[in-house]
Structure formats: C-alpha cells, structure tokens
Amino acid sequence: MNNVSDSIGMATMAEDGTIQLYLRAEGPGDIIGDVQYAYKKSDPRYQEILQHIGGISVGEKKPVPRWT
C-alpha cells in the first residue's frame, strides 16, 4: 500500500457516499496544479475510484496512490 509521500493527494467520503478527491500535480519550472473531483455513487467510474484508493468509509481520509 502506498504511503502519504507516494500519493498524489487525499480522498475523503461524504455522508452520502460521495468520494471526494483532492489531487496535486507538480511539473518542471515549479508548475503546480490542484484539482478536486467528486464521484457520486451513480457515477460510472465510482467503483473504479473506490477500488483504486483501496476502499474508504464515511469520514475517513486516505492518500490517493498514483495511477499507472
């Protein structure tokens, strides 16, 4: 399992089961990009995201591993 230093951000789960991702990308020349995604249970990618982060419970915060 990845630790926080291997992550690209954090994931949380809202009371309604929505998965919220807070991600950061860093590039050459001190370029930094932050983005926030929200995946409701009805989203077609919901299960994929849930599996990628290794599961999550309401109120929990977890590091998001890099995609390969």
N, CA, C and O atoms as a Tripos MOL2 file, in Angstrom:
@<TRIPOS>MOLECULE
protein
  272   271    68     0     0
PROTEIN
NO_CHARGES

@<TRIPOS>ATOM
      1 N           0.8470   -1.1900    0.0000 N.3       1 MET1
      2 CA          0.0000    0.0000    0.0000 C.3       1 MET1
      3 C           0.8810    1.2380    0.0000 C.2       1 MET1
      4 O           1.9390    1.2530    0.6280 O.2       1 MET1
      5 N           0.4530    2.2580   -0.6910 N.am      2 ASN2
      6 CA          1.2250    3.4830   -0.7890 C.3       2 ASN2
      7 C           1.0910    4.2860    0.4880 C.2       2 ASN2
      8 O           0.0560    4.2610    1.1540 O.2       2 ASN2
      9 N           2.1750    5.0130    0.8220 N.am      3 ASN3
     10 CA          2.0800    5.8990    1.9630 C.3       3 ASN3
     11 C           1.8370    7.3170    1.4640 C.2       3 ASN3
     12 O           1.7460    7.5460    0.2580 O.2       3 ASN3
     13 N           1.7330    8.2700    2.3880 N.am      4 VAL4
     14 CA          1.3810    9.6360    2.0190 C.3       4 VAL4
     15 C           2.4000   10.2200    1.0540 C.2       4 VAL4
     16 O           2.0100   10.9480    0.1410 O.2       4 VAL4
     17 N           3.6920    9.9350    1.2130 N.am      5 SER5
     18 CA          4.7030   10.5140    0.3310 C.3       5 SER5
     19 C           4.6120    9.9590   -1.0850 C.2       5 SER5
     20 O           5.1210   10.5880   -2.0130 O.2       5 SER5
     21 N           3.9850    8.8070   -1.2850 N.am      6 ASP6
     22 CA          3.7920    8.2250   -2.6120 C.3       6 ASP6
     23 C           2.4680    8.6400   -3.2400 C.2       6 ASP6
     24 O           2.1410    8.2020   -4.3440 O.2       6 ASP6
     25 N           1.7110    9.4720   -2.5530 N.am      7 SER7
     26 CA          0.3700    9.7970   -3.0340 C.3       7 SER7
     27 C           0.3760   11.0470   -3.9000 C.2       7 SER7
     28 O           1.3490   11.7980   -3.9460 O.2       7 SER7
     29 N          -0.7480   11.2410   -4.5860 N.am      8 ILE8
     30 CA         -0.9380   12.4400   -5.3980 C.3       8 ILE8
     31 C          -2.0260   13.3330   -4.8060 C.2       8 ILE8
     32 O          -2.4610   14.3010   -5.4290 O.2       8 ILE8
     33 N          -2.4550   12.9910   -3.5930 N.am      9 GLY9
     34 CA         -3.4780   13.7830   -2.9240 C.3       9 GLY9
     35 C          -4.1950   12.9790   -1.8660 C.2       9 GLY9
     36 O          -3.7070   11.9500   -1.3980 O.2       9 GLY9
     37 N          -5.3680   13.4700   -1.4980 N.am     10 MET10
     38 CA         -6.1540   12.8210   -0.4580 C.3      10 MET10
     39 C          -7.5660   12.5340   -0.9570 C.2      10 MET10
     40 O          -8.0900   13.2220   -1.8340 O.2      10 MET10
     41 N          -8.1610   11.5050   -0.3770 N.am     11 ALA11
     42 CA         -9.5450   11.1310   -0.6690 C.3      11 ALA11
     43 C         -10.3290   11.1550    0.6380 C.2      11 ALA11
     44 O          -9.8110   10.7930    1.6940 O.2      11 ALA11
     45 N         -11.5770   11.5840    0.5500 N.am     12 THR12
     46 CA        -12.4930   11.5170    1.6810 C.3      12 THR12
     47 C         -13.8310   10.9920    1.1690 C.2      12 THR12
     48 O         -14.0930   10.9850   -0.0340 O.2      12 THR12
     49 N         -14.6650   10.5560    2.0980 N.am     13 MET13
     50 CA        -16.0080   10.1170    1.7190 C.3      13 MET13
     51 C         -17.0240   10.9050    2.5250 C.2      13 MET13
     52 O         -16.9560   10.9500    3.7540 O.2      13 MET13
     53 N         -17.9690   11.5280    1.8250 N.am     14 ALA14
     54 CA        -19.0370   12.3040    2.4530 C.3      14 ALA14
     55 C         -20.1140   11.3730    3.0100 C.2      14 ALA14
     56 O         -20.1260   10.1750    2.7240 O.2      14 ALA14
     57 N         -21.0080   11.9360    3.8030 N.am     15 GLU15
     58 CA        -22.1030   11.1740    4.4150 C.3      15 GLU15
     59 C         -22.9520   10.4280    3.3910 C.2      15 GLU15
     60 O         -23.4490    9.3370    3.6750 O.2      15 GLU15
     61 N         -23.1240   11.0100    2.1980 N.am     16 ASP16
     62 CA        -23.9530   10.3700    1.1710 C.3      16 ASP16
     63 C         -23.1810    9.3510    0.3250 C.2      16 ASP16
     64 O         -23.7220    8.8010   -0.6340 O.2      16 ASP16
     65 N         -21.9140    9.1020    0.6860 N.am     17 GLY17
     66 CA        -21.1060    8.1280   -0.0400 C.3      17 GLY17
     67 C         -20.2850    8.7200   -1.1750 C.2      17 GLY17
     68 O         -19.5130    8.0060   -1.8150 O.2      17 GLY17
     69 N         -20.4410   10.0210   -1.4350 N.am     18 THR18
     70 CA        -19.6520   10.6640   -2.4780 C.3      18 THR18
     71 C         -18.1730   10.6100   -2.1090 C.2      18 THR18
     72 O         -17.7850   10.9500   -0.9910 O.2      18 THR18
     73 N         -17.3570   10.1800   -3.0630 N.am     19 ILE19
     74 CA        -15.9080   10.1590   -2.8760 C.3      19 ILE19
     75 C         -15.3600   11.4720   -3.4030 C.2      19 ILE19
     76 O         -15.5960   11.8330   -4.5550 O.2      19 ILE19
     77 N         -14.6330   12.1800   -2.5650 N.am     20 GLN20
     78 CA        -14.0330   13.4460   -2.9600 C.3      20 GLN20
     79 C         -12.5210   13.2700   -3.0290 C.2      20 GLN20
     80 O         -11.8920   12.8260   -2.0680 O.2      20 GLN20
     81 N         -11.9460   13.6230   -4.1740 N.am     21 LEU21
     82 CA        -10.5020   13.5440   -4.3700 C.3      21 LEU21
     83 C          -9.9390   14.9540   -4.4510 C.2      21 LEU21
     84 O         -10.4580   15.8020   -5.1780 O.2      21 LEU21
     85 N          -8.8930   15.1920   -3.7140 N.am     22 TYR22
     86 CA         -8.1560   16.4530   -3.7380 C.3      22 TYR22
     87 C          -6.7560   16.0960   -4.2340 C.2      22 TYR22
     88 O          -5.9620   15.5190   -3.4910 O.2      22 TYR22
     89 N          -6.4500   16.4380   -5.4870 N.am     23 LEU23
     90 CA         -5.2230   15.9750   -6.1310 C.3      23 LEU23
     91 C          -4.3040   17.1470   -6.4810 C.2      23 LEU23
     92 O          -4.7510   18.2730   -6.6990 O.2      23 LEU23
     93 N          -2.9950   16.8400   -6.5270 N.am     24 ARG24
     94 CA         -1.9930   17.8460   -6.8920 C.3      24 ARG24
     95 C          -1.0060   17.2170   -7.8700 C.2      24 ARG24
     96 O          -0.5360   16.0950   -7.6780 O.2      24 ARG24
     97 N          -0.7080   17.9730   -8.9200 N.am     25 ALA25
     98 CA          0.3140   17.5660   -9.8880 C.3      25 ALA25
     99 C           1.3960   18.6350   -9.8860 C.2      25 ALA25
    100 O           1.1040   19.8300   -9.8460 O.2      25 ALA25
    101 N           2.6460   18.1940   -9.9310 N.am     26 GLU26
    102 CA          3.7700   19.1170   -9.9660 C.3      26 GLU26
    103 C           4.6030   18.8140  -11.1950 C.2      26 GLU26
    104 O           4.8050   17.6530  -11.5510 O.2      26 GLU26
    105 N           5.0870   19.8740  -11.8470 N.am     27 GLY27
    106 CA          5.8530   19.7020  -13.0680 C.3      27 GLY27
    107 C           7.0850   20.5830  -13.0800 C.2      27 GLY27
    108 O           7.4030   21.2440  -12.0920 O.2      27 GLY27
    109 N           7.7710   20.5840  -14.2050 N.am     28 PRO28
    110 CA          9.0050   21.3650  -14.3210 C.3      28 PRO28
    111 C           8.7330   22.8670  -14.1780 C.2      28 PRO28
    112 O           7.6380   23.3480  -14.4710 O.2      28 PRO28
    113 N           9.7440   23.5820  -13.7280 N.am     29 GLY29
    114 CA          9.5950   25.0220  -13.5820 C.3      29 GLY29
    115 C           8.6540   25.4230  -12.4650 C.2      29 GLY29
    116 O           8.0170   26.4740  -12.5440 O.2      29 GLY29
    117 N           8.5530   24.6200  -11.4400 N.am     30 ASP30
    118 CA          7.6880   24.9040  -10.2820 C.3      30 ASP30
    119 C           6.2040   24.9950  -10.6400 C.2      30 ASP30
    120 O           5.4410   25.6830   -9.9630 O.2      30 ASP30
    121 N           5.8000   24.3050  -11.6980 N.am     31 ILE31
    122 CA          4.3840   24.2680  -12.0710 C.3      31 ILE31
    123 C           3.6380   23.3660  -11.0830 C.2      31 ILE31
    124 O           4.0630   22.2460  -10.7980 O.2      31 ILE31
    125 N           2.5320   23.8750  -10.5730 N.am     32 ILE32
    126 CA          1.6980   23.1140   -9.6360 C.3      32 ILE32
    127 C           0.2490   23.2460  -10.0790 C.2      32 ILE32
    128 O          -0.2260   24.3410  -10.3770 O.2      32 ILE32
    129 N          -0.4420   22.1170  -10.1160 N.am     33 GLY33
    130 CA         -1.8600   22.1270  -10.4550 C.3      33 GLY33
    131 C          -2.6580   21.3770   -9.4110 C.2      33 GLY33
    132 O          -2.3450   20.2310   -9.0890 O.2      33 GLY33
    133 N          -3.6800   22.0130   -8.8830 N.am     34 ASP34
    134 CA         -4.5700   21.3900   -7.9050 C.3      34 ASP34
    135 C          -5.9380   21.2000   -8.5350 C.2      34 ASP34
    136 O          -6.3990   22.0460   -9.3020 O.2      34 ASP34
    137 N          -6.5880   20.0860   -8.2090 N.am     35 VAL35
    138 CA         -7.9140   19.8040   -8.7370 C.3      35 VAL35
    139 C          -8.7070   19.0330   -7.6870 C.2      35 VAL35
    140 O          -8.1410   18.3020   -6.8730 O.2      35 VAL35
    141 N         -10.0070   19.2050   -7.7200 N.am     36 GLN36
    142 CA        -10.9050   18.4730   -6.8390 C.3      36 GLN36
    143 C         -11.9450   17.7690   -7.6970 C.2      36 GLN36
    144 O         -12.5630   18.3830   -8.5670 O.2      36 GLN36
    145 N         -12.1340   16.4800   -7.4490 N.am     37 TYR37
    146 CA        -13.1500   15.6890   -8.1410 C.3      37 TYR37
    147 C         -14.1270   15.1430   -7.1080 C.2      37 TYR37
    148 O         -13.7470   14.8700   -5.9690 O.2      37 TYR37
    149 N         -15.3770   14.9840   -7.5030 N.am     38 ALA38
    150 CA        -16.3880   14.3560   -6.6520 C.3      38 ALA38
    151 C         -17.0730   13.2640   -7.4630 C.2      38 ALA38
    152 O         -17.5710   13.5130   -8.5600 O.2      38 ALA38
    153 N         -17.0930   12.0550   -6.9130 N.am     39 TYR39
    154 CA        -17.7130   10.9010   -7.5790 C.3      39 TYR39
    155 C         -18.8820   10.4220   -6.7270 C.2      39 TYR39
    156 O         -18.6910    9.8330   -5.6630 O.2      39 TYR39
    157 N         -20.0990   10.6860   -7.2130 N.am     40 LYS40
    158 CA        -21.2980   10.1850   -6.5340 C.3      40 LYS40
    159 C         -21.4590    8.7000   -6.8370 C.2      40 LYS40
    160 O         -20.8730    8.1900   -7.7910 O.2      40 LYS40
    161 N         -22.2460    8.0160   -6.0330 N.am     41 LYS41
    162 CA        -22.4610    6.5760   -6.2250 C.3      41 LYS41
    163 C         -23.0160    6.2590   -7.6100 C.2      41 LYS41
    164 O         -22.8240    5.1500   -8.1070 O.2      41 LYS41
    165 N         -23.6930    7.2010   -8.2340 N.am     42 SER42
    166 CA        -24.2640    6.9760   -9.5590 C.3      42 SER42
    167 C         -23.2550    7.1860  -10.6910 C.2      42 SER42
    168 O         -23.5590    6.8970  -11.8490 O.2      42 SER42
    169 N         -22.0660    7.6810  -10.3690 N.am     43 ASP43
    170 CA        -21.0490    7.9390  -11.3930 C.3      43 ASP43
    171 C         -20.5390    6.6140  -11.9580 C.2      43 ASP43
    172 O         -20.2720    5.6910  -11.1880 O.2      43 ASP43
    173 N         -20.3950    6.4920  -13.2830 N.am     44 PRO44
    174 CA        -19.9140    5.2420  -13.8830 C.3      44 PRO44
    175 C         -18.5110    4.8340  -13.4150 C.2      44 PRO44
    176 O         -18.1650    3.6550  -13.4790 O.2      44 PRO44
    177 N         -17.7060    5.7850  -12.9510 N.am     45 ARG45
    178 CA        -16.3390    5.4690  -12.5060 C.3      45 ARG45
    179 C         -16.2410    5.2440  -10.9930 C.2      45 ARG45
    180 O         -15.1490    5.0090  -10.4770 O.2      45 ARG45
    181 N         -17.3570    5.3150  -10.2870 N.am     46 TYR46
    182 CA        -17.3590    5.2280   -8.8220 C.3      46 TYR46
    183 C         -16.6240    3.9890   -8.3130 C.2      46 TYR46
    184 O         -15.7360    4.1040   -7.4680 O.2      46 TYR46
    185 N         -16.9820    2.8130   -8.8120 N.am     47 GLN47
    186 CA        -16.3580    1.5750   -8.3360 C.3      47 GLN47
    187 C         -14.8660    1.5280   -8.6670 C.2      47 GLN47
    188 O         -14.0670    1.0310   -7.8730 O.2      47 GLN47
    189 N         -14.4920    2.0450   -9.8400 N.am     48 GLU48
    190 CA        -13.0830    2.1010  -10.2340 C.3      48 GLU48
    191 C         -12.2820    2.9710   -9.2570 C.2      48 GLU48
    192 O         -11.1950    2.5850   -8.8280 O.2      48 GLU48
    193 N         -12.8160    4.1300   -8.9130 N.am     49 ILE49
    194 CA        -12.1410    5.0410   -7.9820 C.3      49 ILE49
    195 C         -12.0730    4.4080   -6.6020 C.2      49 ILE49
    196 O         -11.0300    4.4510   -5.9510 O.2      49 ILE49
    197 N         -13.1680    3.8260   -6.1540 N.am     50 LEU50
    198 CA        -13.2080    3.1640   -4.8480 C.3      50 LEU50
    199 C         -12.1450    2.0700   -4.7670 C.2      50 LEU50
    200 O         -11.4420    1.9630   -3.7620 O.2      50 LEU50
    201 N         -12.0270    1.2740   -5.7960 N.am     51 GLN51
    202 CA        -11.0340    0.2090   -5.8320 C.3      51 GLN51
    203 C          -9.6150    0.7840   -5.8680 C.2      51 GLN51
    204 O          -8.7210    0.2660   -5.1990 O.2      51 GLN51
    205 N          -9.4050    1.8480   -6.6400 N.am     52 HIS52
    206 CA         -8.0780    2.4400   -6.7570 C.3      52 HIS52
    207 C          -7.5520    2.9380   -5.4110 C.2      52 HIS52
    208 O          -6.3700    2.7790   -5.1060 O.2      52 HIS52
    209 N          -8.4230    3.5350   -4.6140 N.am     53 ILE53
    210 CA         -7.9750    4.0460   -3.3200 C.3      53 ILE53
    211 C          -8.0020    2.9780   -2.2310 C.2      53 ILE53
    212 O          -7.6380    3.2440   -1.0850 O.2      53 ILE53
    213 N          -8.4320    1.7770   -2.5870 N.am     54 GLY54
    214 CA         -8.4070    0.6670   -1.6370 C.3      54 GLY54
    215 C          -9.5530    0.6790   -0.6540 C.2      54 GLY54
    216 O          -9.4340    0.1710    0.4610 O.2      54 GLY54
    217 N         -10.6750    1.2640   -1.0720 N.am     55 GLY55
    218 CA        -11.8410    1.3440   -0.1930 C.3      55 GLY55
    219 C         -11.7180    2.5300    0.7440 C.2      55 GLY55
    220 O         -10.6190    3.0070    1.0270 O.2      55 GLY55
    221 N         -12.8450    2.9910    1.2120 N.am     56 ILE56
    222 CA        -12.8760    4.1340    2.1280 C.3      56 ILE56
    223 C         -14.2320    4.1540    2.8080 C.2      56 ILE56
    224 O         -15.2280    3.7110    2.2370 O.2      56 ILE56
    225 N         -14.2690    4.6680    4.0260 N.am     57 SER57
    226 CA        -15.5120    4.7630    4.7940 C.3      57 SER57
    227 C         -15.8960    6.2180    4.9800 C.2      57 SER57
    228 O         -15.0670    7.1140    4.8190 O.2      57 SER57
    229 N         -17.1490    6.4510    5.3170 N.am     58 VAL58
    230 CA        -17.6360    7.8000    5.5700 C.3      58 VAL58
    231 C         -16.7610    8.4630    6.6310 C.2      58 VAL58
    232 O         -16.5110    7.8940    7.6930 O.2      58 VAL58
    233 N         -16.3010    9.6750    6.3250 N.am     59 GLY59
    234 CA        -15.4910   10.4430    7.2600 C.3      59 GLY59
    235 C         -14.0060   10.1130    7.2450 C.2      59 GLY59
    236 O         -13.2100   10.8360    7.8420 O.2      59 GLY59
    237 N         -13.6240    9.0450    6.5810 N.am     60 GLU60
    238 CA        -12.2200    8.6350    6.5280 C.3      60 GLU60
    239 C         -11.4620    9.4830    5.5100 C.2      60 GLU60
    240 O         -12.0350    9.9300    4.5170 O.2      60 GLU60
    241 N         -10.1640    9.7020    5.7640 N.am     61 LYS61
    242 CA         -9.2670   10.3720    4.8130 C.3      61 LYS61
    243 C          -8.1380    9.4110    4.4880 C.2      61 LYS61
    244 O          -7.5450    8.7970    5.3760 O.2      61 LYS61
    245 N          -7.8500    9.2910    3.1910 N.am     62 LYS62
    246 CA         -6.8080    8.3620    2.7580 C.3      62 LYS62
    247 C          -5.9620    9.0070    1.6620 C.2      62 LYS62
    248 O          -6.4670    9.8060    0.8730 O.2      62 LYS62
    249 N          -4.6740    8.6570    1.6140 N.am     63 PRO63
    250 CA         -3.8690    9.1100    0.4760 C.3      63 PRO63
    251 C          -4.3090    8.4350   -0.8100 C.2      63 PRO63
    252 O          -4.7390    7.2820   -0.8000 O.2      63 PRO63
    253 N          -4.2010    9.1530   -1.9140 N.am     64 VAL64
    254 CA         -4.5590    8.6230   -3.2380 C.3      64 VAL64
    255 C          -3.2650    8.1710   -3.9370 C.2      64 VAL64
    256 O          -2.3870    8.9960   -4.1890 O.2      64 VAL64
    257 N          -3.1390    6.8840   -4.2500 N.am     65 PRO65
    258 CA         -1.9370    6.4310   -4.9450 C.3      65 PRO65
    259 C          -1.9190    6.9270   -6.3890 C.2      65 PRO65
    260 O          -2.9610    7.2350   -6.9670 O.2      65 PRO65
    261 N          -0.7260    6.9970   -6.9560 N.am     66 ARG66
    262 CA         -0.5700    7.3940   -8.3410 C.3      66 ARG66
    263 C          -1.2160    6.3500   -9.2520 C.2      66 ARG66
    264 O          -1.1970    5.1560   -8.9540 O.2      66 ARG66
    265 N          -1.7860    6.8150  -10.3630 N.am     67 TRP67
    266 CA         -2.2840    5.9140  -11.3850 C.3      67 TRP67
    267 C          -1.1050    5.4900  -12.2460 C.2      67 TRP67
    268 O          -0.1720    6.2670  -12.4510 O.2      67 TRP67
    269 N          -1.1430    4.2620  -12.7490 N.am     68 THR68
    270 CA         -0.0520    3.8050  -13.6170 C.3      68 THR68
    271 C          -0.4960    3.7860  -15.0670 C.2      68 THR68
    272 O           0.2860    3.4290  -15.9480 O.2      68 THR68
@<TRIPOS>BOND
     1     1     2 1
     2     2     3 1
     3     3     4 2
     4     3     5 am
     5     5     6 1
     6     6     7 1
     7     7     8 2
     8     7     9 am
     9     9    10 1
    10    10    11 1
    11    11    12 2
    12    11    13 am
    13    13    14 1
    14    14    15 1
    15    15    16 2
    16    15    17 am
    17    17    18 1
    18    18    19 1
    19    19    20 2
    20    19    21 am
    21    21    22 1
    22    22    23 1
    23    23    24 2
    24    23    25 am
    25    25    26 1
    26    26    27 1
    27    27    28 2
    28    27    29 am
    29    29    30 1
    30    30    31 1
    31    31    32 2
    32    31    33 am
    33    33    34 1
    34    34    35 1
    35    35    36 2
    36    35    37 am
    37    37    38 1
    38    38    39 1
    39    39    40 2
    40    39    41 am
    41    41    42 1
    42    42    43 1
    43    43    44 2
    44    43    45 am
    45    45    46 1
    46    46    47 1
    47    47    48 2
    48    47    49 am
    49    49    50 1
    50    50    51 1
    51    51    52 2
    52    51    53 am
    53    53    54 1
    54    54    55 1
    55    55    56 2
    56    55    57 am
    57    57    58 1
    58    58    59 1
    59    59    60 2
    60    59    61 am
    61    61    62 1
    62    62    63 1
    63    63    64 2
    64    63    65 am
    65    65    66 1
    66    66    67 1
    67    67    68 2
    68    67    69 am
    69    69    70 1
    70    70    71 1
    71    71    72 2
    72    71    73 am
    73    73    74 1
    74    74    75 1
    75    75    76 2
    76    75    77 am
    77    77    78 1
    78    78    79 1
    79    79    80 2
    80    79    81 am
    81    81    82 1
    82    82    83 1
    83    83    84 2
    84    83    85 am
    85    85    86 1
    86    86    87 1
    87    87    88 2
    88    87    89 am
    89    89    90 1
    90    90    91 1
    91    91    92 2
    92    91    93 am
    93    93    94 1
    94    94    95 1
    95    95    96 2
    96    95    97 am
    97    97    98 1
    98    98    99 1
    99    99   100 2
   100    99   101 am
   101   101   102 1
   102   102   103 1
   103   103   104 2
   104   103   105 am
   105   105   106 1
   106   106   107 1
   107   107   108 2
   108   107   109 am
   109   109   110 1
   110   110   111 1
   111   111   112 2
   112   111   113 am
   113   113   114 1
   114   114   115 1
   115   115   116 2
   116   115   117 am
   117   117   118 1
   118   118   119 1
   119   119   120 2
   120   119   121 am
   121   121   122 1
   122   122   123 1
   123   123   124 2
   124   123   125 am
   125   125   126 1
   126   126   127 1
   127   127   128 2
   128   127   129 am
   129   129   130 1
   130   130   131 1
   131   131   132 2
   132   131   133 am
   133   133   134 1
   134   134   135 1
   135   135   136 2
   136   135   137 am
   137   137   138 1
   138   138   139 1
   139   139   140 2
   140   139   141 am
   141   141   142 1
   142   142   143 1
   143   143   144 2
   144   143   145 am
   145   145   146 1
   146   146   147 1
   147   147   148 2
   148   147   149 am
   149   149   150 1
   150   150   151 1
   151   151   152 2
   152   151   153 am
   153   153   154 1
   154   154   155 1
   155   155   156 2
   156   155   157 am
   157   157   158 1
   158   158   159 1
   159   159   160 2
   160   159   161 am
   161   161   162 1
   162   162   163 1
   163   163   164 2
   164   163   165 am
   165   165   166 1
   166   166   167 1
   167   167   168 2
   168   167   169 am
   169   169   170 1
   170   170   171 1
   171   171   172 2
   172   171   173 am
   173   173   174 1
   174   174   175 1
   175   175   176 2
   176   175   177 am
   177   177   178 1
   178   178   179 1
   179   179   180 2
   180   179   181 am
   181   181   182 1
   182   182   183 1
   183   183   184 2
   184   183   185 am
   185   185   186 1
   186   186   187 1
   187   187   188 2
   188   187   189 am
   189   189   190 1
   190   190   191 1
   191   191   192 2
   192   191   193 am
   193   193   194 1
   194   194   195 1
   195   195   196 2
   196   195   197 am
   197   197   198 1
   198   198   199 1
   199   199   200 2
   200   199   201 am
   201   201   202 1
   202   202   203 1
   203   203   204 2
   204   203   205 am
   205   205   206 1
   206   206   207 1
   207   207   208 2
   208   207   209 am
   209   209   210 1
   210   210   211 1
   211   211   212 2
   212   211   213 am
   213   213   214 1
   214   214   215 1
   215   215   216 2
   216   215   217 am
   217   217   218 1
   218   218   219 1
   219   219   220 2
   220   219   221 am
   221   221   222 1
   222   222   223 1
   223   223   224 2
   224   223   225 am
   225   225   226 1
   226   226   227 1
   227   227   228 2
   228   227   229 am
   229   229   230 1
   230   230   231 1
   231   231   232 2
   232   231   233 am
   233   233   234 1
   234   234   235 1
   235   235   236 2
   236   235   237 am
   237   237   238 1
   238   238   239 1
   239   239   240 2
   240   239   241 am
   241   241   242 1
   242   242   243 1
   243   243   244 2
   244   243   245 am
   245   245   246 1
   246   246   247 1
   247   247   248 2
   248   247   249 am
   249   249   250 1
   250   250   251 1
   251   251   252 2
   252   251   253 am
   253   253   254 1
   254   254   255 1
   255   255   256 2
   256   255   257 am
   257   257   258 1
   258   258   259 1
   259   259   260 2
   260   259   261 am
   261   261   262 1
   262   262   263 1
   263   263   264 2
   264   263   265 am
   265   265   266 1
   266   266   267 1
   267   267   268 2
   268   267   269 am
   269   269   270 1
   270   270   271 1
   271   271   272 2
@<TRIPOS>SUBSTRUCTURE
     1 MET1         2 RESIDUE 1 A MET
     2 ASN2         6 RESIDUE 1 A ASN
     3 ASN3        10 RESIDUE 1 A ASN
     4 VAL4        14 RESIDUE 1 A VAL
     5 SER5        18 RESIDUE 1 A SER
     6 ASP6        22 RESIDUE 1 A ASP
     7 SER7        26 RESIDUE 1 A SER
     8 ILE8        30 RESIDUE 1 A ILE
     9 GLY9        34 RESIDUE 1 A GLY
    10 MET10       38 RESIDUE 1 A MET
    11 ALA11       42 RESIDUE 1 A ALA
    12 THR12       46 RESIDUE 1 A THR
    13 MET13       50 RESIDUE 1 A MET
    14 ALA14       54 RESIDUE 1 A ALA
    15 GLU15       58 RESIDUE 1 A GLU
    16 ASP16       62 RESIDUE 1 A ASP
    17 GLY17       66 RESIDUE 1 A GLY
    18 THR18       70 RESIDUE 1 A THR
    19 ILE19       74 RESIDUE 1 A ILE
    20 GLN20       78 RESIDUE 1 A GLN
    21 LEU21       82 RESIDUE 1 A LEU
    22 TYR22       86 RESIDUE 1 A TYR
    23 LEU23       90 RESIDUE 1 A LEU
    24 ARG24       94 RESIDUE 1 A ARG
    25 ALA25       98 RESIDUE 1 A ALA
    26 GLU26      102 RESIDUE 1 A GLU
    27 GLY27      106 RESIDUE 1 A GLY
    28 PRO28      110 RESIDUE 1 A PRO
    29 GLY29      114 RESIDUE 1 A GLY
    30 ASP30      118 RESIDUE 1 A ASP
    31 ILE31      122 RESIDUE 1 A ILE
    32 ILE32      126 RESIDUE 1 A ILE
    33 GLY33      130 RESIDUE 1 A GLY
    34 ASP34      134 RESIDUE 1 A ASP
    35 VAL35      138 RESIDUE 1 A VAL
    36 GLN36      142 RESIDUE 1 A GLN
    37 TYR37      146 RESIDUE 1 A TYR
    38 ALA38      150 RESIDUE 1 A ALA
    39 TYR39      154 RESIDUE 1 A TYR
    40 LYS40      158 RESIDUE 1 A LYS
    41 LYS41      162 RESIDUE 1 A LYS
    42 SER42      166 RESIDUE 1 A SER
    43 ASP43      170 RESIDUE 1 A ASP
    44 PRO44      174 RESIDUE 1 A PRO
    45 ARG45      178 RESIDUE 1 A ARG
    46 TYR46      182 RESIDUE 1 A TYR
    47 GLN47      186 RESIDUE 1 A GLN
    48 GLU48      190 RESIDUE 1 A GLU
    49 ILE49      194 RESIDUE 1 A ILE
    50 LEU50      198 RESIDUE 1 A LEU
    51 GLN51      202 RESIDUE 1 A GLN
    52 HIS52      206 RESIDUE 1 A HIS
    53 ILE53      210 RESIDUE 1 A ILE
    54 GLY54      214 RESIDUE 1 A GLY
    55 GLY55      218 RESIDUE 1 A GLY
    56 ILE56      222 RESIDUE 1 A ILE
    57 SER57      226 RESIDUE 1 A SER
    58 VAL58      230 RESIDUE 1 A VAL
    59 GLY59      234 RESIDUE 1 A GLY
    60 GLU60      238 RESIDUE 1 A GLU
    61 LYS61      242 RESIDUE 1 A LYS
    62 LYS62      246 RESIDUE 1 A LYS
    63 PRO63      250 RESIDUE 1 A PRO
    64 VAL64      254 RESIDUE 1 A VAL
    65 PRO65      258 RESIDUE 1 A PRO
    66 ARG66      262 RESIDUE 1 A ARG
    67 TRP67      266 RESIDUE 1 A TRP
    68 THR68      270 RESIDUE 1 A THR
